[in-house]
Amino acid sequence: MEENFRMIAKCFFGFEEILENELRALGAQDVEKGVRMVSFKGDKGFMYKANLSLRTALKVLKPIYSFRANNEQALYKGISGVNWSKLLNANQTFVIDATVHSTYFNHSEFVSQKCKDAIVDQFRERTGQRPSIDKAHPDLRINVHIDKDQVSVALDTSGNSLHQRGYRTATNIAPINEVLAAGVLLLSGWEGQCHFLDPMCGSGTFLAEAAMIACNIPANINRKEFAFEKWKDWDNDLFEQIVNSLMKKTKEFHYTIKGFDKAPSAVSKAKDNIRNANLEDYITIQEENFFDTEKEVEGKLHMVFNPPYDERLDIHMEEFYKNIGDTLKKSYPGTNAWFITANLEALKFVGLKPSRKIKLFNASLEARLVKYEMYEGSKRTKFQVNE
């Protein structure tokens, strides 16, 4: 039996609980929620499964060593305490990603350099050869995290951030990050329970992520590579087995997923991305201005979108957000409408009271995810009907 080891899944602020739920549902052991991260235990197969499946994780790290250091000599010595030849050959490449929150060390670049020296020197002393640095496609990506004098060394199991799902090639201005989109959908309670609409779909990210959630398709099934594929203990048969078992758990979806955008260029890019994700059976995209549309489906509609920010596009904010509120009020009864915005001022122009407000960050911008519940008929009638 493969033995279990500790791993850390990194996430955006506000998604810790969703990521914790995702990990528990996948079968992780000893799950513990932190800030912008969740730690858990699993074996090698679970490490593969987590990277393939997690929708709200940015990276999965495998901690291998920790020590204390309050100067560069102690840092060098600590890094030298790992037997790097077990993880890397002298003819291979590596890179170090350092994050530093410490008064003892000021610069992450300096820390990376010092750690690199320790690893290279160890190889040179033992073999006369040395591995080289490759920032783009290293054979081993090493994560060094310093908090005060506590140094944690981990292997990056994922490689490029997991938001790079592999389906999005065409992007228009400021597309939403895929992990952020998946987290927003899960926070909104989306699980494929009704019809879905993104009325300002841009490059189609919400649509793709919504379809994958509804059909239980692993988030990173289209991804070209993970860092662990270059490791010495890479097990291709095990990986294929995990992929096959995950694909057997996909499910049917019996509603519609639709996207509107008024820009023809966005519509064609979104269609390309949906095709790349092999999701065209589930999603339709039309060139429409949301403000000229009305609800097309019977029953409940779940709406999630990312309206353009003033940083992004030249639009009149006050009028634009008023139009959102008016369109929802007049044309979308029986709809739960959610959107994310970093323009906190503009929310007052919607003219509706949100029933939920959740603080998130979109890149470095503080944002709100808001929910507006549009009832069938007036709110009063709804409560009378239910009595």
C-alpha positions as CSV (number, residue, x, y, z in Angstrom):
1,M,0.0,0.0,0.0
2,E,1.1,3.5,-0.8
3,E,1.5,5.5,2.4
4,N,-0.3,8.7,3.1
5,F,1.5,12.0,3.3
6,R,0.5,15.6,4.1
7,M,-0.3,18.0,1.2
8,I,-1.4,21.6,1.1
9,A,-3.9,23.0,-1.5
10,K,-3.6,26.7,-2.0
11,C,-6.7,28.8,-2.8
12,F,-8.1,32.4,-3.1
13,F,-9.3,34.3,-0.1
14,G,-13.0,33.3,0.6
15,F,-12.8,29.9,-1.0
16,E,-11.2,28.0,2.0
17,E,-14.5,26.3,3.0
18,I,-15.5,25.3,-0.5
19,L,-12.0,23.8,-1.1
20,E,-12.3,22.0,2.3
21,N,-15.7,20.5,1.1
22,E,-14.2,19.5,-2.2
23,L,-11.4,17.7,-0.5
24,R,-13.7,15.8,1.9
25,A,-16.0,14.8,-1.0
26,L,-13.0,13.4,-2.9
27,G,-12.0,11.3,0.2
28,A,-9.1,13.3,1.7
29,Q,-8.0,12.4,5.2
30,D,-7.2,14.8,8.1
31,V,-8.6,17.9,6.3
32,E,-7.7,21.2,8.0
33,K,-8.7,24.6,6.8
34,G,-6.3,27.5,7.0
35,V,-6.0,31.0,5.4
36,R,-5.9,30.8,1.6
37,M,-5.1,27.1,2.0
38,V,-6.4,23.7,3.2
39,S,-4.1,20.9,4.4
40,F,-5.0,17.2,4.0
41,K,-3.5,13.8,3.8
42,G,-3.6,11.3,0.9
43,D,-1.4,8.9,-1.1
44,K,0.2,9.3,-4.5
45,G,-3.0,8.3,-6.3
46,F,-4.9,10.9,-4.3
47,M,-2.3,13.5,-5.2
48,Y,-3.1,12.8,-8.9
49,K,-6.8,12.8,-8.2
50,A,-6.7,16.2,-6.3
51,N,-4.8,17.9,-9.1
52,L,-7.3,16.5,-11.7
53,S,-10.4,17.2,-9.8
54,L,-10.2,20.2,-7.5
55,R,-12.0,23.2,-8.9
56,T,-11.0,25.8,-6.4
57,A,-7.3,24.9,-5.8
58,L,-4.6,27.0,-7.4
59,K,-1.8,24.5,-6.5
60,V,-1.2,21.4,-4.5
61,L,2.1,21.3,-2.6
62,K,3.8,18.3,-1.0
63,P,5.8,19.5,2.1
64,I,9.0,17.6,2.5
65,Y,11.1,19.4,5.2
66,S,11.0,22.3,7.6
67,F,13.5,24.0,9.8
68,R,14.3,27.3,11.5
69,A,16.6,29.9,10.0
70,N,17.3,33.5,10.9
71,N,20.2,34.2,8.6
72,E,21.5,33.1,5.3
73,Q,24.0,30.5,6.7
74,A,21.2,28.7,8.5
75,L,19.0,28.8,5.4
76,Y,21.8,27.3,3.3
77,K,22.5,24.6,5.9
78,G,18.8,23.8,6.2
79,I,18.3,23.3,2.5
80,S,21.5,21.2,2.4
81,G,19.8,18.9,4.9
82,V,17.6,17.5,2.2
83,N,19.0,14.6,0.1
84,W,18.2,16.2,-3.3
85,S,19.5,13.3,-5.4
86,K,16.4,11.3,-4.3
87,L,14.3,13.9,-6.1
88,L,16.5,15.1,-9.0
89,N,19.3,13.9,-11.2
90,A,22.3,16.1,-11.9
91,N,21.3,16.4,-15.6
92,Q,17.8,17.6,-14.8
93,T,16.5,21.1,-14.2
94,F,14.7,22.8,-11.3
95,V,13.3,26.1,-10.2
96,I,12.6,27.6,-6.7
97,D,9.5,29.7,-5.9
98,A,10.1,31.5,-2.7
99,T,7.6,33.4,-0.6
100,V,8.9,35.4,2.4
101,H,7.1,37.0,5.4
102,S,10.1,37.6,7.7
103,T,12.2,40.4,9.1
104,Y,15.3,38.1,8.8
105,F,15.0,37.8,5.0
106,N,13.9,40.8,2.8
107,H,13.8,39.5,-0.7
108,S,12.3,36.3,-2.1
109,E,14.9,36.5,-5.0
110,F,17.7,36.4,-2.5
111,V,16.1,33.4,-0.8
112,S,15.7,31.6,-4.1
113,Q,19.3,32.2,-5.0
114,K,20.6,31.0,-1.6
115,C,18.5,27.8,-1.8
116,K,19.6,27.2,-5.4
117,D,23.3,27.5,-4.3
118,A,22.8,24.9,-1.5
119,I,21.2,22.4,-4.0
120,V,23.7,22.9,-6.7
121,D,26.7,22.7,-4.3
122,Q,25.4,19.4,-2.9
123,F,25.3,17.9,-6.4
124,R,28.7,19.3,-7.3
125,E,30.3,17.9,-4.2
126,R,28.8,14.5,-4.7
127,T,28.9,14.0,-8.4
128,G,31.0,16.7,-10.0
129,Q,27.9,17.7,-12.0
130,R,25.1,20.1,-11.3
131,P,21.4,20.4,-12.3
132,S,20.5,23.7,-14.0
133,I,17.7,26.2,-13.6
134,D,14.8,26.2,-16.0
135,K,12.1,28.7,-15.0
136,A,9.6,27.7,-17.8
137,H,9.6,23.9,-17.8
138,P,11.6,22.6,-14.9
139,D,11.8,18.9,-14.0
140,L,11.3,19.8,-10.3
141,R,9.5,22.9,-9.0
142,I,10.4,23.6,-5.3
143,N,8.4,25.8,-3.1
144,V,10.2,27.6,-0.2
145,H,8.0,29.5,2.3
146,I,9.5,31.5,5.1
147,D,7.3,32.8,8.0
148,K,9.4,34.7,10.6
149,D,12.2,32.1,11.2
150,Q,10.2,29.0,10.1
151,V,11.3,27.6,6.7
152,S,9.0,25.1,4.9
153,V,10.2,23.3,1.8
154,A,7.6,21.7,-0.4
155,L,7.4,20.2,-3.9
156,D,5.0,21.8,-6.2
157,T,2.9,18.8,-7.5
158,S,0.9,20.9,-10.0
159,G,3.3,23.1,-12.0
160,N,1.6,26.0,-13.6
161,S,-1.4,27.3,-11.6
162,L,-4.3,25.0,-11.8
163,H,-6.5,27.8,-13.2
164,Q,-4.8,27.0,-16.5
165,R,-7.3,24.3,-17.3
166,G,-6.2,23.8,-20.9
167,Y,-9.4,24.7,-22.7
168,R,-9.1,28.5,-22.9
169,T,-6.9,29.6,-25.8
170,A,-8.8,32.7,-26.9
171,T,-9.2,35.4,-24.3
172,N,-10.8,38.8,-24.7
173,I,-10.1,41.8,-22.4
174,A,-9.7,40.8,-18.7
175,P,-11.2,37.3,-18.7
176,I,-12.2,35.9,-15.3
177,N,-9.7,33.4,-13.8
178,E,-11.1,29.8,-14.1
179,V,-10.6,28.9,-10.4
180,L,-12.3,32.2,-9.4
181,A,-15.2,31.4,-11.8
182,A,-15.6,27.8,-10.4
183,G,-15.5,29.1,-6.8
184,V,-18.1,31.8,-7.5
185,L,-20.3,29.1,-9.1
186,L,-20.0,26.8,-6.1
187,L,-20.6,29.7,-3.6
188,S,-23.7,30.6,-5.6
189,G,-25.0,27.0,-4.9
190,W,-24.8,25.9,-8.5
191,E,-24.7,22.1,-8.9
192,G,-26.7,21.6,-12.1
193,Q,-30.1,21.8,-10.6
194,C,-31.9,24.0,-13.2
195,H,-31.3,26.1,-16.3
196,F,-28.2,28.3,-16.3
197,L,-27.5,31.7,-18.0
198,D,-24.4,33.9,-18.2
199,P,-25.8,37.1,-19.9
200,M,-22.3,38.7,-20.4
201,C,-20.3,35.6,-21.1
202,G,-17.1,37.1,-22.5
203,S,-14.7,34.2,-23.3
204,G,-17.1,31.6,-21.8
205,T,-15.3,30.7,-18.6
206,F,-18.4,30.6,-16.4
207,L,-20.2,28.5,-19.0
208,A,-17.4,25.9,-19.2
209,E,-17.0,25.7,-15.4
210,A,-20.8,25.5,-14.9
211,A,-21.1,22.6,-17.4
212,M,-18.2,20.7,-15.7
213,I,-19.8,21.2,-12.3
214,A,-23.2,20.1,-13.6
215,C,-21.8,16.9,-15.3
216,N,-19.2,16.2,-12.5
217,I,-16.4,16.4,-15.1
218,P,-12.9,16.8,-13.5
219,A,-11.8,20.4,-13.7
220,N,-8.4,19.8,-15.1
221,I,-9.1,16.9,-17.5
222,N,-8.1,19.0,-20.5
223,R,-4.8,20.1,-18.9
224,K,-1.7,19.2,-20.9
225,E,0.6,18.5,-17.9
226,F,1.2,18.4,-14.2
227,A,4.5,18.8,-12.4
228,F,4.4,15.3,-10.9
229,E,4.6,13.8,-14.4
230,K,8.4,14.6,-14.4
231,W,9.1,13.2,-10.9
232,K,11.2,10.1,-10.4
233,D,8.2,8.2,-8.9
234,W,5.8,9.1,-11.7
235,D,3.3,6.2,-12.3
236,N,1.6,6.5,-15.6
237,D,-0.6,3.4,-15.1
238,L,-1.9,4.7,-11.8
239,F,-2.6,8.1,-13.3
240,E,-4.6,6.5,-16.2
241,Q,-6.5,4.4,-13.6
242,I,-7.4,7.6,-11.7
243,V,-8.5,9.4,-14.9
244,N,-10.7,6.4,-15.9
245,S,-12.3,6.1,-12.5
246,L,-13.1,9.9,-12.4
247,M,-14.6,9.8,-15.9
248,K,-16.9,7.0,-14.9
249,K,-18.4,9.3,-12.2
250,T,-19.5,12.0,-14.7
251,K,-23.3,12.4,-14.9
252,E,-26.1,13.5,-17.3
253,F,-27.4,17.1,-17.2
254,H,-31.0,17.7,-18.2
255,Y,-31.2,21.5,-18.4
256,T,-29.7,24.2,-20.6
257,I,-26.6,26.3,-20.2
258,K,-26.7,29.5,-22.2
259,G,-24.4,32.4,-22.8
260,F,-25.0,35.9,-24.3
261,D,-22.6,38.5,-25.3
262,K,-23.2,41.6,-27.4
263,A,-19.7,41.5,-29.0
264,P,-19.4,39.2,-32.0
265,S,-15.6,38.7,-31.2
266,A,-16.4,37.5,-27.7
267,V,-19.1,35.1,-29.0
268,S,-16.7,33.4,-31.5
269,K,-13.9,33.2,-28.9
270,A,-16.3,31.7,-26.3
271,K,-17.4,29.1,-28.9
272,D,-13.8,28.1,-29.6
273,N,-13.1,27.7,-25.8
274,I,-16.2,25.6,-25.3
275,R,-15.2,23.4,-28.3
276,N,-11.7,23.0,-26.8
277,A,-13.3,21.8,-23.5
278,N,-15.5,19.3,-25.4
279,L,-18.6,20.9,-23.9
280,E,-20.5,22.0,-27.0
281,D,-23.2,19.4,-26.4
282,Y,-24.2,21.3,-23.2
283,I,-23.7,24.9,-24.0
284,T,-25.2,27.4,-26.5
285,I,-23.9,30.9,-27.0
286,Q,-25.7,33.8,-28.8
287,E,-24.9,37.3,-29.8
288,E,-27.3,39.3,-27.7
289,N,-27.4,42.4,-25.6
290,F,-28.7,41.3,-22.2
291,F,-30.7,44.5,-21.7
292,D,-32.8,43.5,-24.8
293,T,-33.5,39.9,-23.6
294,E,-36.0,38.2,-21.4
295,K,-36.2,34.9,-19.7
296,E,-36.6,32.1,-22.2
297,V,-37.0,29.0,-20.0
298,E,-39.8,27.7,-17.8
299,G,-39.1,27.2,-14.1
300,K,-36.1,28.3,-12.1
301,L,-33.1,30.0,-13.8
302,H,-29.6,30.3,-12.2
303,M,-27.7,33.3,-13.5
304,V,-24.1,34.1,-12.8
305,F,-22.0,36.8,-14.5
306,N,-19.1,39.1,-14.3
307,P,-20.1,42.6,-15.5
308,P,-17.4,44.7,-17.1
309,Y,-15.5,46.9,-14.7
310,D,-14.7,50.5,-15.3
311,E,-11.0,49.6,-15.4
312,R,-11.7,47.3,-18.3
313,L,-14.2,49.0,-20.6
314,D,-15.5,52.3,-21.5
315,I,-19.1,52.2,-20.2
316,H,-21.2,54.6,-18.2
317,M,-21.3,52.9,-14.8
318,E,-24.4,54.4,-13.3
319,E,-26.6,53.7,-16.3
320,F,-25.1,50.3,-16.9
321,Y,-25.8,49.0,-13.4
322,K,-29.3,50.6,-13.4
323,N,-29.9,48.6,-16.6
324,I,-28.9,45.4,-14.9
325,G,-31.4,46.0,-12.1
326,D,-34.2,47.0,-14.5
327,T,-33.6,44.0,-16.8
328,L,-33.7,41.6,-13.9
329,K,-36.9,43.2,-12.5
330,K,-38.8,43.4,-15.8
331,S,-37.6,40.4,-17.7
332,Y,-36.3,37.7,-15.4
333,P,-38.9,36.4,-12.9
334,G,-38.1,33.2,-11.1
335,T,-34.3,33.8,-11.3
336,N,-31.5,33.7,-8.8
337,A,-29.0,36.2,-10.2
338,W,-25.5,36.4,-8.9
339,F,-22.7,38.6,-10.2
340,I,-19.2,39.6,-9.0
341,T,-18.0,43.2,-9.2
342,A,-15.0,45.2,-7.9
343,N,-17.0,48.4,-8.4
344,L,-18.5,48.6,-4.9
345,E,-19.9,52.0,-5.6
346,A,-21.9,50.9,-8.7
347,L,-23.9,48.4,-6.7
348,K,-26.2,51.1,-5.3
349,F,-27.4,51.9,-8.9
350,V,-28.8,48.4,-9.4
351,G,-31.9,49.5,-7.5
352,L,-32.5,46.1,-5.9
353,K,-31.5,44.9,-2.4
354,P,-29.1,41.9,-2.6
355,S,-30.0,39.0,-0.4
356,R,-26.4,37.9,-0.1
357,K,-23.0,39.8,-0.3
358,I,-19.8,37.9,-0.1
359,K,-16.3,39.5,0.0
360,L,-13.8,38.1,-2.5
361,F,-10.8,39.3,-4.5
362,N,-10.7,39.4,-8.3
363,A,-6.9,39.5,-8.9
364,S,-5.8,42.3,-6.5
365,L,-9.2,44.1,-6.5
366,E,-11.5,43.7,-3.6
367,A,-14.8,42.5,-5.0
368,R,-18.3,41.5,-3.9
369,L,-20.3,38.5,-5.0
370,V,-23.9,39.6,-4.8
371,K,-27.2,37.7,-5.1
372,Y,-30.5,39.1,-6.2
373,E,-33.6,36.8,-5.9
374,M,-36.2,37.6,-8.6
375,Y,-39.5,36.0,-7.7
376,E,-42.3,34.8,-9.9
377,G,-44.7,37.8,-9.6
378,S,-44.1,40.0,-6.6
379,K,-42.5,38.9,-3.3
380,R,-45.8,39.3,-1.5
381,T,-47.6,36.9,-3.8
382,K,-44.8,34.4,-3.3
383,F,-45.3,34.3,0.4
384,Q,-49.1,34.2,0.0
385,V,-48.8,31.2,-2.3
386,N,-46.6,29.4,0.2
387,E,-48.9,29.9,3.2
